[in-house]
């Protein structure tokens, strides 16, 4: 029974990750022979984020991959913004919602974070689930 549940989580997470990649102009689907180590890390981190969203029942498909501002040897940070609330540059909505994930290097689990910069670039306010990590941009 556990194997079937794990398989379903992984299948749904992979489908969601591919949907995000296909809808994002900043992530290019490249030929296997041209894949870099960073491409693999981004995909595996994105897969970890999708896995967490599936487990929590979080509607990540309603968010777009906004930014990957930090890739270090220790972790990766990935920002998602609500695509229905955000608006355009001219119509930017500061009340739109965003969610941040922190993925440890070689980690399978993404931790959702609230926007909580300690002044040195570290996001220290980890949340138990995706719903608790959503916050208002610009607010």
N, C-alpha and C positions, 0 to 999 in steps of 0.2 A: 504494500500500500504506500509506503513512504517513497519508494522508487518511482511510482506512478505520479505522485504529487510533485516530486523533485523534477521529473521529466516535464510536466505541464508548466511549472514555473520557468524552467529554462527555455522551453519552446516559446512561451509568451514573451519572455524577456528578449529573446533573440529577434522575434518579429517586431517588437517595439523599437529595439535598437536600429534595425534596418529601416523602419519607417522614419525614425528621426534622422538617420544619415541621408536618406533619399530626399527628405524635405529641407535639408540644410545646405545652403549654398557654400558655406565655409568648409564643409567636410566633403572631400571628393572621394568617390569610389574609384579606386585605382586597380590596375592589374596586379595580380599576385606577385609577379616577378619584380615589381617596383615598390613593394611595401617596405617601409622603414620600421625601425624599432619603435619610434614614436607613434607611428600609425597604429601599430599593434597595441601599444599602451592606451591610446585614446579609445580604440574599439573595446578593449577589455574593461576599461573604466566605465565607458558608456553602458556596456553590458551589465556591470555591477549596479549602476544606477537604475537601469531598467528592471533588474532582478528585485531591487529594494522596492521600487514602485509597484511591481506585480504583487509582491508579498504583502505590502500595505494596502493594496487596492487603490492606489493613488492614480489619478487620471493624468499621467505624464504626457499622453498624446495631446492634451490641451495646452501644452507648453512647448516653446521652441528653445533649442539650444542657443542661448544668448552669447556665451563666452566661456573660454577655458583660459582663465587668467594666470594659472599657476601650474606648472609641471616641474616637479623636482624629483630627486632620487628617493624622496620619502613619500610623496603623495601628489595627487592631482586634485584641483578644484574645478568643478563644473557648475556654471550658472544656467538656470532655465527661467524663462519669463512666460507668463500667461499670454498666449498668442491672441486671445479674444479681447483682452483688456489693454494691452500695451499701446496700441495706436502706432502712428508713424512719427518720424522726427518732428514734423510740423504739428502733429496731433498727440504728442507724447502724453500719456496718462500717468501721473505720479502715484495714482492710487492702484495701479496694476500690481499684481502679485508675482513674486519671484521665489524660487527655491534654490538653495545652494547644496551641493554634495561634495564631500571630501572622500577621496578614495586612496587608501594606502597603497604604496608601490607593491606590486605583486599581490594585492588584496582582492578578494572575491566579494567583499561587502562594502557598500557605499554607506557613509554616515550622512544623514541630512543635517544641515546646520542652519541656524538662524544667522542673520547678518549681525556679526558680533566681532568686529575687528579689535584686537587688543592693542592696536597702535603700531604693531610690528608686522602686520600682515597675516597674523594667525587668526583663524576663525575658531573660537574656543567654546561656543555654545552649542554643543551637539544635542540633537533631539532624538527621541526614541523612534518616532515615525515621521513619515513625509508630511502628513497633515499638520503636525505641530511645528514643522520647520518653515512653512509658507509664511512670508512676510510681505508687507507693502513696500514697493519700491519707492524711494525718495521720501519715505515717511518715517 
